[in-house]
């Protein structure tokens, strides 16, 4: 598409009222509609879109979840099929980068999107593996010293403190939404100390496990097992590939590897926080 025409495309902020159009755009590109996730991104984050100049709906979208001046996560970068490979995605991303200023950015890139992000200056810092399936109950091989249980309202301040310690930037505005957003929120505790927490939230026919933060692999396994016991839906999660022990355990207990995403950053050499306790993001679109 000619630069003059690209410059004439109006980029606007998306709101909760654009939920159906966002879901339609996802479906247009062969993605699930994911209206529950879109609802969170549109209300807790900042979303940008370009209206289709020749019809109803959106030509492109992108979301940004801000965690203060330390980090923001980019997600849901989508371009309608009829406008693919015409420069609209690049045009929208450049606008997002300008709006983000000096804030370091991160995103999970598909193989199709990675070349564009590299062109814009993003560098690879890691990989995440998506898994999906029904967890087969382990035969007494989860031996964490922590006890897992449903989270209560009194746990929320401790969850926020642990999350900030592990994730790095403060994402209180996201964590405090988990009790309403997720169907199940569990904590792991040992001798009164919170050693991990995890949520399972509904996404189409699956439950997505994320965030998943735990002291060690055994605690992560115990949290996943606890969440799996509370649902009949297949599970889905995105695990940092450095957690090979957990990945091996998941695939040996019924989950299949579905895809890989490349974790990229701009303006920062590595993600903040403690990766060894950060097993899975809330969502690849939100960090």
Secondary structure, DSSP 8 states (H G I E B T S, - for coil): --HHHHHHS-EEEE-GGGHHHHHHHHHHTT----HHHHHHHHHHSEEEEEE-TTSSSEEEEEEEEE-GGG-EEEEEEEE-GGGTTTTHHHHHHHHHHHHHTT--EEEEE-HHHHHHHHHTT-EEEEEEEEEEE-----SS----SSEEEE--GGGHHHHHHHHHHHHSS--HHHHTTHHHH-SEEEEEEETTEEEEEEEEEEETTEEEEEEEEESSHHHHHHHHHHHHTT-SSEEEEEEETT-HHHHHHHHHTTEEEEEEEEEEEES-SS-SS-GGGEEE-S-TTT-
